[in-house]
Amino acid sequence: MLKLPSIDTLVKQAIKANVKQFRAAREEYYYWNAKCNASDRSSREYLKYTIFADQHFYEYVTIKDTLIRLFPEHKDLIVDSLYSRGK
């Protein structure tokens, strides 16, 4: 008989599959946002840094929101797992 994984197992697997990319995009967002804040708002660099920061912001928010949309009853676990500095 085939045994299907539980929802809890699926949630943990989904988090594990996405946590590395989520954290990388979040780190990149903070990096580009800091560069943006340090530059002159009328410069070309400011526009370039803003575009890079926005791109990474939307990437990490999309990962989080997609997981929450798939597993709304596990929102707290998803948010805690993505933002924690554990494994």
Protein Blocks (a to p, Z undefined) as FASTA:
>chain_A
ZZdddfklmmmmmmmmmmmmmmmmmmmmmmmmmmmmmpcfkbmklmmmmmmmmmmmmmmm
mmmmmmmmmmmmlmmmmmmmmmpccZZ
